Amino acid sequence: MGLLPFWKKKGAWREIHEYQSLSTPPFARTKDFTKKILNRKPDGRIFLNQLVHNQLGFRGEAPFIYRDMGVDDALFQKPSENPLYDIVYCGSIGGRVGLLDELKRLSELGFKVLMIGSVDNGVRQDFSGNKNIFFTGRVERKDLPELYRNCRAGLNYTPDIYPFNIQTSTKTLEYLASGLSIISNKYQWAEDFFLENNISVTWLDCIRNVKDLKINNSNHTSLSDEVSWSAILDKSRFYEFILNS
């Protein structure tokens, strides 16, 4: 949700504001405070979770629900018994300071690393002599299941910077749905999520050789009924909220 100020005329339609993330730096808190003060009152609001709600500071002047991130049904699968890659990283690399260094370090330890997403030519050039790094470029969502299936573990690398460190890592949910083991750096959301859901995780700073990666492909089974989009929407009573706001 961006800025829709109160002085702009509202039409006859019902209006719902969705806050699936907090504002990003610089001046993240100032941007969120501005939205709180200037955005007009809608018929309802949707927040990612209670943390996002609390940070934005809206009080009970409009109905609201929480709708967390979910996973496409196609991603609920079993990994290959003979995967082509050890680790997959899917997502952006921009703004994730230290990510490329970690990917290089993992590859030099002997892990075969698959990078899914757009990267510039400079990054490709930097890794041109590295035989353990593989690039797919940007792919369609329909191609993700097969790519994930051919990996042993998924890497979640999120800056330990507000607000990134309190927001749901969708890629982690996708990795789990695909039955992958999880590698992650330490930050608030990750530590809370893995502890609360009793999920085995290999912390990135604990990997010093290939034997340090904990392979646990049963992680996804306990979450399959909780993070699918159908489960997320049912739990949040999303359709009822949309129809009745």
C-alpha positions, -999 to 999 in steps of 0.1 A, spaced: 0 0 0 14 34 -10 -1 68 -4 -38 75 -10 -43 108 10 -76 116 27 -81 148 7 -86 128 -26 -122 121 -33 -133 85 -28 -156 68 -53 -187 48 -46 -167 16 -45 -156 -2 -13 -120 4 -6 -96 -20 11 -60 -11 18 -34 -39 19 -1 -37 38 19 -68 28 52 -51 38 65 -21 56 83 7 39 119 2 29 149 23 38 159 51 37 135 67 62 114 36 65 97 46 98 90 81 85 74 67 54 51 44 74 42 72 98 33 94 68 10 66 55 -7 63 89 -13 101 91 -22 109 55 -39 78 41 -77 80 41 -98 56 62 -107 26 41 -136 1 45 -110 -24 57 -73 -32 59 -52 -63 53 -19 -67 71 8 -93 65 9 -101 102 6 -85 137 41 -72 136 34 -52 104 1 -40 120 18 -29 152 47 -11 134 23 9 112 3 20 143 -32 19 129 -58 15 157 -93 1 155 -110 27 133 -114 2 104 -120 -36 103 -88 -56 95 -75 -91 90 -40 -107 88 -30 -125 56 4 -140 56 23 -152 25 14 -186 10 28 -212 -13 15 -224 -47 1 -259 -47 26 -269 -75 55 -265 -50 43 -292 -26 65 -320 -38 92 -344 -29 128 -336 -39 147 -357 -64 166 -387 -50 195 -376 -72 195 -338 -72 217 -319 -96 226 -291 -71 233 -289 -34 220 -254 -27 195 -231 -44 192 -194 -39 161 -178 -55 154 -141 -55 170 -108 -58 206 -101 -49 203 -63 -49 207 -48 -14 217 -81 2 251 -71 13 274 -101 18 252 -125 -2 276 -129 -32 305 -135 -8 286 -162 9 276 -179 -24 312 -178 -34 323 -193 -1 298 -221 -3 308 -229 -38 345 -230 -28 336 -255 0 324 -278 -27 287 -271 -28 270 -269 -62 250 -237 -60 220 -228 -83 211 -191 -85 175 -184 -97 167 -148 -107 181 -119 -127 217 -110 -123 237 -85 -142 266 -93 -164 291 -80 -139 280 -107 -114 282 -134 -141 316 -122 -150 328 -124 -114 317 -160 -112 328 -170 -147 357 -191 -135 336 -208 -108 325 -242 -119 301 -247 -89 279 -217 -95 250 -221 -120 227 -193 -132 192 -198 -146 184 -161 -151 148 -150 -145 123 -179 -148 85 -183 -150 68 -195 -118 57 -227 -136 94 -236 -138 102 -233 -101 90 -267 -89 113 -286 -112 143 -264 -103 136 -267 -66 131 -305 -69 167 -308 -82 183 -293 -51 191 -305 -17 187 -273 3 174 -238 -1 193 -207 11 174 -179 28 196 -148 30 179 -117 44 196 -86 57 193 -82 94 179 -47 88 145 -33 97 120 -40 82 133 -69 62 142 -88 94 106 -90 107 88 -99 75 79 -134 62 105 -150 39 83 -164 11 112 -183 -4 118 -201 28 82 -213 27 86 -224 -9 118 -243 -1 100 -261 28 70 -270 6 94 -286 -19 110 -307 9 143 -290 9 166 -286 39 170 -250 50 201 -228 53 196 -193 67 215 -164 82 203 -154 116 178 -126 121 146 -121 141 120 -136 118 141 -167 109 150 -175 145 114 -171 157 99 -190 128 122 -221 129 118 -223 167 81 -219 168 75 -245 141 102 -269 153 120 -268 119 155 -280 115 178 -253 100 215 -250 93 227 -216 102 249 -201 75 277 -191 98 280 -227 111 289 -241 77 326 -247 74 326 -278 52 301 -299 32 294 -321 62 280 -292 82 248 -291 61 220 -308 78 199 -327 53 163 -330 66 137 -335 39 108 -341 63 106 -304 73 78 -296 48 53 -322 60 43 -303 92 36 -271 73 19 -283 42 -16 -278 57 -7 -243 70 12 -224 43 -7 -234 11 -26 -204 -3 -60 -222 3 -51 -227 39 -38 -191 43 -70 -176 27 -93 -198 48 -75 -191 80 -77 -153 74 -113 -155 63 -101 -135 33 -131 -140 10 -156 -132 38 -137 -101 46 -136 -89 10 -173 -95 5 -184 -79 38 -160 -49 43 
